[in-house]
């Protein structure tokens, strides 16, 4: 059915977080080390937003703030837009395109079970299309 749960089954359910009081420098360091473009922002046990590479560029680099002197809470993206694992890949892609976001947390029963990026969505659709093309080619060729 091409649901987001299929993407998470393939890529995993790891969710990286950072405290809102942490410095932007620490957030950037974590993103680089994990090779990701976003972190969920927490205050205690509560998820309060998401911080992305784009947030850093727009709210730190362009505004002349310092990495170490700025808390993550000062550049966090709000409101936090989430989806469920049952959402289709096409619906998620449309949401991301419409809202101009590249990362979206997947929430099931009030718990974050993963994060999907636009790259994950494009990779999944491309892979599915390749399978369909190969199937049709084999069918036409009577293999």
C-alpha positions, 0 to 999 in steps of 0.5 A: 500500500506504500505507507510510511511504515514501509519506509521505517521498516527499511530504514529503521526507527531511530529518533535522534533528540536534543534538549532545547537548552543545548547549544546550537553548536552541540546540535550541529555536531550531533547532526554531522556525526549521525549524518542526518539533517534534523533532531527532535527538540525536547524539554524533559520528556516532551517533544517540543519541536524539530531543529534542522540544517535549514534552521541553522542557516536561517536563524544562526548563520544569516542573523549573525548569532553564535553557535555556542551562544545560541540555545536550540530553543531559539531556532526550533521550527514550530509548529511541529508537523507529524504524520502517522505510519499509515499515511501513504508515501504520496500523501507525505510527499504532498504534505512535505512539498506543500509545507516546504519541510524536509523532515517529518516525525512519524507518531503512533499512539502518541509516541514518535516511532521514526523520522522520514525525510524527503530523501527517504520518500524519494528513494522509496518511490524510485525503488518502487517504480524500478520494481514496477518497470522491471515487472512490466518489462518482464511481462511484456517480454513473456519471461 
